Amino acid sequence: MTADQFAHDITVLPKELSTKEVMALDPKNLIVPDEFNPTDPAPKS
């Protein structure tokens, strides 16, 4: 998944899941490098 996909998913959450805390999430902080794939770049901040 990419940060753009997370950003989109956050915008289409059902109303009961769309809390201030969820809306404040930074999608690029949700991306975790794949420890089993050394070519996977670290997340950009």
PDBQT receptor file of N, H, CA, C and O in Angstrom, charges set to zero:
ATOM      1  N   MET A   1       0.835  -1.187   0.000  1.00  0.00    +0.000 N 
ATOM      2  CA  MET A   1       0.000   0.000   0.000  1.00  0.00    +0.000 C 
ATOM      3  C   MET A   1       0.873   1.241   0.000  1.00  0.00    +0.000 C 
ATOM      4  O   MET A   1       1.973   1.254   0.553  1.00  0.00    +0.000 OA
ATOM      5  N   THR A   2       0.371   2.252  -0.615  1.00  0.00    +0.000 N 
ATOM      6  H   THR A   2      -0.523   2.241  -1.064  1.00  0.00    +0.000 HD
ATOM      7  CA  THR A   2       1.106   3.513  -0.657  1.00  0.00    +0.000 C 
ATOM      8  C   THR A   2       0.436   4.528   0.265  1.00  0.00    +0.000 C 
ATOM      9  O   THR A   2      -0.693   4.328   0.713  1.00  0.00    +0.000 OA
ATOM     10  N   ALA A   3       1.144   5.611   0.539  1.00  0.00    +0.000 N 
ATOM     11  H   ALA A   3       2.061   5.774   0.175  1.00  0.00    +0.000 HD
ATOM     12  CA  ALA A   3       0.578   6.685   1.357  1.00  0.00    +0.000 C 
ATOM     13  C   ALA A   3      -0.663   7.265   0.681  1.00  0.00    +0.000 C 
ATOM     14  O   ALA A   3      -1.627   7.627   1.355  1.00  0.00    +0.000 OA
ATOM     15  N   ASP A   4      -0.641   7.354  -0.647  1.00  0.00    +0.000 N 
ATOM     16  H   ASP A   4       0.143   7.060  -1.195  1.00  0.00    +0.000 HD
ATOM     17  CA  ASP A   4      -1.810   7.868  -1.373  1.00  0.00    +0.000 C 
ATOM     18  C   ASP A   4      -3.019   6.966  -1.181  1.00  0.00    +0.000 C 
ATOM     19  O   ASP A   4      -4.142   7.454  -1.054  1.00  0.00    +0.000 OA
ATOM     20  N   GLN A   5      -2.802   5.659  -1.158  1.00  0.00    +0.000 N 
ATOM     21  H   GLN A   5      -1.890   5.262  -1.261  1.00  0.00    +0.000 HD
ATOM     22  CA  GLN A   5      -3.921   4.734  -0.939  1.00  0.00    +0.000 C 
ATOM     23  C   GLN A   5      -4.477   4.894   0.473  1.00  0.00    +0.000 C 
ATOM     24  O   GLN A   5      -5.693   4.902   0.664  1.00  0.00    +0.000 OA
ATOM     25  N   PHE A   6      -3.585   5.023   1.471  1.00  0.00    +0.000 N 
ATOM     26  H   PHE A   6      -2.597   5.017   1.316  1.00  0.00    +0.000 HD
ATOM     27  CA  PHE A   6      -4.057   5.266   2.834  1.00  0.00    +0.000 C 
ATOM     28  C   PHE A   6      -4.844   6.571   2.910  1.00  0.00    +0.000 C 
ATOM     29  O   PHE A   6      -5.894   6.624   3.549  1.00  0.00    +0.000 OA
ATOM     30  N   ALA A   7      -4.348   7.619   2.266  1.00  0.00    +0.000 N 
ATOM     31  H   ALA A   7      -3.495   7.576   1.746  1.00  0.00    +0.000 HD
ATOM     32  CA  ALA A   7      -5.031   8.913   2.285  1.00  0.00    +0.000 C 
ATOM     33  C   ALA A   7      -6.432   8.771   1.700  1.00  0.00    +0.000 C 
ATOM     34  O   ALA A   7      -7.389   9.319   2.246  1.00  0.00    +0.000 OA
ATOM     35  N   HIS A   8      -6.556   8.049   0.609  1.00  0.00    +0.000 N 
ATOM     36  H   HIS A   8      -5.778   7.604   0.166  1.00  0.00    +0.000 HD
ATOM     37  CA  HIS A   8      -7.870   7.830   0.005  1.00  0.00    +0.000 C 
ATOM     38  C   HIS A   8      -8.762   7.036   0.949  1.00  0.00    +0.000 C 
ATOM     39  O   HIS A   8      -9.920   7.397   1.158  1.00  0.00    +0.000 OA
ATOM     40  N   ASP A   9      -8.234   5.960   1.518  1.00  0.00    +0.000 N 
ATOM     41  H   ASP A   9      -7.293   5.666   1.348  1.00  0.00    +0.000 HD
ATOM     42  CA  ASP A   9      -9.035   5.109   2.399  1.00  0.00    +0.000 C 
ATOM     43  C   ASP A   9      -9.557   5.887   3.604  1.00  0.00    +0.000 C 
ATOM     44  O   ASP A   9     -10.684   5.667   4.048  1.00  0.00    +0.000 OA
ATOM     45  N   ILE A  10      -8.740   6.794   4.130  1.00  0.00    +0.000 N 
ATOM     46  H   ILE A  10      -7.824   6.973   3.769  1.00  0.00    +0.000 HD
ATOM     47  CA  ILE A  10      -9.177   7.603   5.273  1.00  0.00    +0.000 C 
ATOM     48  C   ILE A  10     -10.370   8.469   4.882  1.00  0.00    +0.000 C 
ATOM     49  O   ILE A  10     -11.255   8.701   5.705  1.00  0.00    +0.000 OA
ATOM     50  N   THR A  11     -10.409   8.949   3.644  1.00  0.00    +0.000 N 
ATOM     51  H   THR A  11      -9.690   8.761   2.976  1.00  0.00    +0.000 HD
ATOM     52  CA  THR A  11     -11.502   9.832   3.226  1.00  0.00    +0.000 C 
ATOM     53  C   THR A  11     -12.811   9.087   2.987  1.00  0.00    +0.000 C 
ATOM     54  O   THR A  11     -13.869   9.714   2.943  1.00  0.00    +0.000 OA
ATOM     55  N   VAL A  12     -12.765   7.771   2.830  1.00  0.00    +0.000 N 
ATOM     56  H   VAL A  12     -11.906   7.262   2.866  1.00  0.00    +0.000 HD
ATOM     57  CA  VAL A  12     -13.993   7.022   2.542  1.00  0.00    +0.000 C 
ATOM     58  C   VAL A  12     -14.435   6.148   3.713  1.00  0.00    +0.000 C 
ATOM     59  O   VAL A  12     -15.256   5.247   3.537  1.00  0.00    +0.000 OA
ATOM     60  N   LEU A  13     -13.903   6.407   4.895  1.00  0.00    +0.000 N 
ATOM     61  H   LEU A  13     -13.236   7.139   5.037  1.00  0.00    +0.000 HD
ATOM     62  CA  LEU A  13     -14.307   5.645   6.072  1.00  0.00    +0.000 C 
ATOM     63  C   LEU A  13     -15.761   5.940   6.425  1.00  0.00    +0.000 C 
ATOM     64  O   LEU A  13     -16.247   7.047   6.195  1.00  0.00    +0.000 OA
ATOM     65  N   PRO A  14     -16.459   4.943   6.988  1.00  0.00    +0.000 N 
ATOM     66  CA  PRO A  14     -17.809   5.221   7.486  1.00  0.00    +0.000 C 
ATOM     67  C   PRO A  14     -17.742   6.303   8.568  1.00  0.00    +0.000 C 
ATOM     68  O   PRO A  14     -16.726   6.463   9.243  1.00  0.00    +0.000 OA
ATOM     69  N   LYS A  15     -18.833   7.032   8.715  1.00  0.00    +0.000 N 
ATOM     70  H   LYS A  15     -19.659   6.903   8.167  1.00  0.00    +0.000 HD
ATOM     71  CA  LYS A  15     -18.875   8.176   9.636  1.00  0.00    +0.000 C 
ATOM     72  C   LYS A  15     -18.410   7.804  11.049  1.00  0.00    +0.000 C 
ATOM     73  O   LYS A  15     -17.701   8.584  11.684  1.00  0.00    +0.000 OA
ATOM     74  N   GLU A  16     -18.793   6.643  11.541  1.00  0.00    +0.000 N 
ATOM     75  H   GLU A  16     -19.369   6.009  11.025  1.00  0.00    +0.000 HD
ATOM     76  CA  GLU A  16     -18.446   6.263  12.921  1.00  0.00    +0.000 C 
ATOM     77  C   GLU A  16     -16.941   5.992  13.093  1.00  0.00    +0.000 C 
ATOM     78  O   GLU A  16     -16.440   6.012  14.217  1.00  0.00    +0.000 OA
ATOM     79  N   LEU A  17     -16.230   5.743  12.010  1.00  0.00    +0.000 N 
ATOM     80  H   LEU A  17     -16.637   5.727  11.097  1.00  0.00    +0.000 HD
ATOM     81  CA  LEU A  17     -14.788   5.516  12.089  1.00  0.00    +0.000 C 
ATOM     82  C   LEU A  17     -13.990   6.765  11.748  1.00  0.00    +0.000 C 
ATOM     83  O   LEU A  17     -12.774   6.801  11.936  1.00  0.00    +0.000 OA
ATOM     84  N   SER A  18     -14.657   7.767  11.258  1.00  0.00    +0.000 N 
ATOM     85  H   SER A  18     -15.644   7.738  11.105  1.00  0.00    +0.000 HD
ATOM     86  CA  SER A  18     -13.993   8.986  10.810  1.00  0.00    +0.000 C 
ATOM     87  C   SER A  18     -13.858   9.967  11.975  1.00  0.00    +0.000 C 
ATOM     88  O   SER A  18     -14.491  11.022  11.991  1.00  0.00    +0.000 OA
ATOM     89  N   THR A  19     -13.026   9.602  12.945  1.00  0.00    +0.000 N 
ATOM     90  H   THR A  19     -12.512   8.744  12.933  1.00  0.00    +0.000 HD
ATOM     91  CA  THR A  19     -12.835  10.431  14.133  1.00  0.00    +0.000 C 
ATOM     92  C   THR A  19     -11.764  11.499  13.870  1.00  0.00    +0.000 C 
ATOM     93  O   THR A  19     -11.046  11.440  12.872  1.00  0.00    +0.000 OA
ATOM     94  N   LYS A  20     -11.673  12.454  14.765  1.00  0.00    +0.000 N 
ATOM     95  H   LYS A  20     -12.256  12.502  15.576  1.00  0.00    +0.000 HD
ATOM     96  CA  LYS A  20     -10.639  13.490  14.636  1.00  0.00    +0.000 C 
ATOM     97  C   LYS A  20      -9.250  12.861  14.632  1.00  0.00    +0.000 C 
ATOM     98  O   LYS A  20      -8.367  13.300  13.896  1.00  0.00    +0.000 OA
ATOM     99  N   GLU A  21      -9.060  11.826  15.461  1.00  0.00    +0.000 N 
ATOM    100  H   GLU A  21      -9.778  11.469  16.059  1.00  0.00    +0.000 HD
ATOM    101  CA  GLU A  21      -7.756  11.162  15.545  1.00  0.00    +0.000 C 
ATOM    102  C   GLU A  21      -7.408  10.479  14.222  1.00  0.00    +0.000 C 
ATOM    103  O   GLU A  21      -6.270  10.565  13.759  1.00  0.00    +0.000 OA
ATOM    104  N   VAL A  22      -8.368   9.815  13.624  1.00  0.00    +0.000 N 
ATOM    105  H   VAL A  22      -9.292   9.746  14.000  1.00  0.00    +0.000 HD
ATOM    106  CA  VAL A  22      -8.128   9.139  12.346  1.00  0.00    +0.000 C 
ATOM    107  C   VAL A  22      -7.858  10.171  11.256  1.00  0.00    +0.000 C 
ATOM    108  O   VAL A  22      -6.945  10.000  10.449  1.00  0.00    +0.000 OA
ATOM    109  N   MET A  23      -8.644  11.232  11.232  1.00  0.00    +0.000 N 
ATOM    110  H   MET A  23      -9.386  11.371  11.888  1.00  0.00    +0.000 HD
ATOM    111  CA  MET A  23      -8.455  12.255  10.205  1.00  0.00    +0.000 C 
ATOM    112  C   MET A  23      -7.111  12.975  10.362  1.00  0.00    +0.000 C 
ATOM    113  O   MET A  23      -6.590  13.527   9.393  1.00  0.00    +0.000 OA
ATOM    114  N   ALA A  24      -6.550  12.971  11.569  1.00  0.00    +0.000 N 
ATOM    115  H   ALA A  24      -6.974  12.523  12.356  1.00  0.00    +0.000 HD
ATOM    116  CA  ALA A  24      -5.271  13.632  11.813  1.00  0.00    +0.000 C 
ATOM    117  C   ALA A  24      -4.074  12.746  11.448  1.00  0.00    +0.000 C 
ATOM    118  O   ALA A  24      -2.935  13.213  11.470  1.00  0.00    +0.000 OA
ATOM    119  N   LEU A  25      -4.319  11.476  11.114  1.00  0.00    +0.000 N 
ATOM    120  H   LEU A  25      -5.244  11.097  11.096  1.00  0.00    +0.000 HD
ATOM    121  CA  LEU A  25      -3.213  10.585  10.749  1.00  0.00    +0.000 C 
ATOM    122  C   LEU A  25      -2.490  11.098   9.511  1.00  0.00    +0.000 C 
ATOM    123  O   LEU A  25      -3.110  11.606   8.577  1.00  0.00    +0.000 OA
ATOM    124  N   ASP A  26      -1.182  10.956   9.520  1.00  0.00    +0.000 N 
ATOM    125  H   ASP A  26      -0.678  10.544  10.279  1.00  0.00    +0.000 HD
ATOM    126  CA  ASP A  26      -0.376  11.304   8.352  1.00  0.00    +0.000 C 
ATOM    127  C   ASP A  26      -0.134  10.000   7.587  1.00  0.00    +0.000 C 
ATOM    128  O   ASP A  26       0.618   9.148   8.061  1.00  0.00    +0.000 OA
ATOM    129  N   PRO A  27      -0.753   9.826   6.419  1.00  0.00    +0.000 N 
ATOM    130  CA  PRO A  27      -0.649   8.563   5.691  1.00  0.00    +0.000 C 
ATOM    131  C   PRO A  27       0.781   8.087   5.462  1.00  0.00    +0.000 C 
ATOM    132  O   PRO A  27       1.021   6.880   5.453  1.00  0.00    +0.000 OA
ATOM    133  N   LYS A  28       1.735   8.994   5.275  1.00  0.00    +0.000 N 
ATOM    134  H   LYS A  28       1.540   9.975   5.282  1.00  0.00    +0.000 HD
ATOM    135  CA  LYS A  28       3.104   8.529   5.024  1.00  0.00    +0.000 C 
ATOM    136  C   LYS A  28       3.722   7.908   6.271  1.00  0.00    +0.000 C 
ATOM    137  O   LYS A  28       4.706   7.176   6.169  1.00  0.00    +0.000 OA
ATOM    138  N   ASN A  29       3.160   8.187   7.445  1.00  0.00    +0.000 N 
ATOM    139  H   ASN A  29       2.361   8.782   7.528  1.00  0.00    +0.000 HD
ATOM    140  CA  ASN A  29       3.643   7.546   8.669  1.00  0.00    +0.000 C 
ATOM    141  C   ASN A  29       3.050   6.153   8.859  1.00  0.00    +0.000 C 
ATOM    142  O   ASN A  29       3.464   5.421   9.758  1.00  0.00    +0.000 OA
ATOM    143  N   LEU A  30       2.094   5.786   8.027  1.00  0.00    +0.000 N 
ATOM    144  H   LEU A  30       1.757   6.380   7.297  1.00  0.00    +0.000 HD
ATOM    145  CA  LEU A  30       1.488   4.460   8.123  1.00  0.00    +0.000 C 
ATOM    146  C   LEU A  30       2.243   3.419   7.295  1.00  0.00    +0.000 C 
ATOM    147  O   LEU A  30       1.986   2.221   7.410  1.00  0.00    +0.000 OA
ATOM    148  N   ILE A  31       3.169   3.882   6.466  1.00  0.00    +0.000 N 
ATOM    149  H   ILE A  31       3.377   4.856   6.373  1.00  0.00    +0.000 HD
ATOM    150  CA  ILE A  31       3.935   2.979   5.618  1.00  0.00    +0.000 C 
ATOM    151  C   ILE A  31       5.143   2.467   6.404  1.00  0.00    +0.000 C 
ATOM    152  O   ILE A  31       5.943   3.246   6.922  1.00  0.00    +0.000 OA
ATOM    153  N   VAL A  32       5.253   1.145   6.479  1.00  0.00    +0.000 N 
ATOM    154  H   VAL A  32       4.603   0.513   6.058  1.00  0.00    +0.000 HD
ATOM    155  CA  VAL A  32       6.358   0.515   7.187  1.00  0.00    +0.000 C 
ATOM    156  C   VAL A  32       7.208  -0.215   6.162  1.00  0.00    +0.000 C 
ATOM    157  O   VAL A  32       6.678  -0.975   5.352  1.00  0.00    +0.000 OA
ATOM    158  N   PRO A  33       8.534   0.006   6.183  1.00  0.00    +0.000 N 
ATOM    159  CA  PRO A  33       9.377  -0.699   5.225  1.00  0.00    +0.000 C 
ATOM    160  C   PRO A  33       9.285  -2.211   5.429  1.00  0.00    +0.000 C 
ATOM    161  O   PRO A  33       9.131  -2.685   6.555  1.00  0.00    +0.000 OA
ATOM    162  N   ASP A  34       9.377  -2.932   4.371  1.00  0.00    +0.000 N 
ATOM    163  H   ASP A  34       9.502  -2.547   3.457  1.00  0.00    +0.000 HD
ATOM    164  CA  ASP A  34       9.313  -4.388   4.410  1.00  0.00    +0.000 C 
ATOM    165  C   ASP A  34      10.680  -4.920   4.820  1.00  0.00    +0.000 C 
ATOM    166  O   ASP A  34      11.630  -4.866   4.038  1.00  0.00    +0.000 OA
ATOM    167  N   GLU A  35      10.782  -5.434   6.043  1.00  0.00    +0.000 N 
ATOM    168  H   GLU A  35      10.010  -5.478   6.677  1.00  0.00    +0.000 HD
ATOM    169  CA  GLU A  35      12.082  -5.901   6.543  1.00  0.00    +0.000 C 
ATOM    170  C   GLU A  35      12.614  -7.091   5.767  1.00  0.00    +0.000 C 
ATOM    171  O   GLU A  35      13.801  -7.409   5.847  1.00  0.00    +0.000 OA
ATOM    172  N   PHE A  36      11.736  -7.756   5.012  1.00  0.00    +0.000 N 
ATOM    173  H   PHE A  36      10.772  -7.498   4.947  1.00  0.00    +0.000 HD
ATOM    174  CA  PHE A  36      12.179  -8.911   4.238  1.00  0.00    +0.000 C 
ATOM    175  C   PHE A  36      12.590  -8.531   2.820  1.00  0.00    +0.000 C 
ATOM    176  O   PHE A  36      13.003  -9.385   2.035  1.00  0.00    +0.000 OA
ATOM    177  N   ASN A  37      12.477  -7.266   2.502  1.00  0.00    +0.000 N 
ATOM    178  H   ASN A  37      12.142  -6.573   3.139  1.00  0.00    +0.000 HD
ATOM    179  CA  ASN A  37      12.838  -6.785   1.172  1.00  0.00    +0.000 C 
ATOM    180  C   ASN A  37      13.827  -5.641   1.329  1.00  0.00    +0.000 C 
ATOM    181  O   ASN A  37      13.417  -4.490   1.481  1.00  0.00    +0.000 OA
ATOM    182  N   PRO A  38      15.113  -5.935   1.295  1.00  0.00    +0.000 N 
ATOM    183  CA  PRO A  38      16.114  -4.888   1.528  1.00  0.00    +0.000 C 
ATOM    184  C   PRO A  38      16.110  -3.771   0.489  1.00  0.00    +0.000 C 
ATOM    185  O   PRO A  38      16.714  -2.723   0.719  1.00  0.00    +0.000 OA
ATOM    186  N   THR A  39      15.445  -3.968  -0.646  1.00  0.00    +0.000 N 
ATOM    187  H   THR A  39      14.954  -4.820  -0.833  1.00  0.00    +0.000 HD
ATOM    188  CA  THR A  39      15.385  -2.904  -1.643  1.00  0.00    +0.000 C 
ATOM    189  C   THR A  39      14.235  -1.953  -1.376  1.00  0.00    +0.000 C 
ATOM    190  O   THR A  39      14.118  -0.930  -2.051  1.00  0.00    +0.000 OA
ATOM    191  N   ASP A  40      13.380  -2.263  -0.408  1.00  0.00    +0.000 N 
ATOM    192  H   ASP A  40      13.475  -3.094   0.140  1.00  0.00    +0.000 HD
ATOM    193  CA  ASP A  40      12.253  -1.414  -0.080  1.00  0.00    +0.000 C 
ATOM    194  C   ASP A  40      12.768  -0.164   0.638  1.00  0.00    +0.000 C 
ATOM    195  O   ASP A  40      13.411  -0.289   1.680  1.00  0.00    +0.000 OA
ATOM    196  N   PRO A  41      12.505   1.030   0.114  1.00  0.00    +0.000 N 
ATOM    197  CA  PRO A  41      13.026   2.242   0.739  1.00  0.00    +0.000 C 
ATOM    198  C   PRO A  41      12.318   2.544   2.058  1.00  0.00    +0.000 C 
ATOM    199  O   PRO A  41      11.173   2.144   2.268  1.00  0.00    +0.000 OA
ATOM    200  N   ALA A  42      12.994   3.232   2.912  1.00  0.00    +0.000 N 
ATOM    201  H   ALA A  42      13.924   3.557   2.741  1.00  0.00    +0.000 HD
ATOM    202  CA  ALA A  42      12.400   3.673   4.174  1.00  0.00    +0.000 C 
ATOM    203  C   ALA A  42      11.337   4.717   3.877  1.00  0.00    +0.000 C 
ATOM    204  O   ALA A  42      11.404   5.390   2.848  1.00  0.00    +0.000 OA
ATOM    205  N   PRO A  43      10.359   4.863   4.760  1.00  0.00    +0.000 N 
ATOM    206  CA  PRO A  43       9.332   5.886   4.522  1.00  0.00    +0.000 C 
ATOM    207  C   PRO A  43       9.938   7.279   4.508  1.00  0.00    +0.000 C 
ATOM    208  O   PRO A  43      10.907   7.555   5.216  1.00  0.00    +0.000 OA
ATOM    209  N   LYS A  44       9.369   8.138   3.711  1.00  0.00    +0.000 N 
ATOM    210  H   LYS A  44       8.582   7.915   3.137  1.00  0.00    +0.000 HD
ATOM    211  CA  LYS A  44       9.837   9.517   3.624  1.00  0.00    +0.000 C 
ATOM    212  C   LYS A  44       9.070  10.365   4.622  1.00  0.00    +0.000 C 
ATOM    213  O   LYS A  44       7.850  10.247   4.741  1.00  0.00    +0.000 OA
ATOM    214  N   SER A  45       9.781  11.212   5.334  1.00  0.00    +0.000 N 
ATOM    215  H   SER A  45      10.772  11.308   5.237  1.00  0.00    +0.000 HD
ATOM    216  CA  SER A  45       9.082  12.059   6.303  1.00  0.00    +0.000 C 
ATOM    217  C   SER A  45       9.066  13.492   5.897  1.00  0.00    +0.000 C 
ATOM    218  O   SER A  45       8.514  14.329   6.610  1.00  0.00    +0.000 OA
TER     219      SER A  45
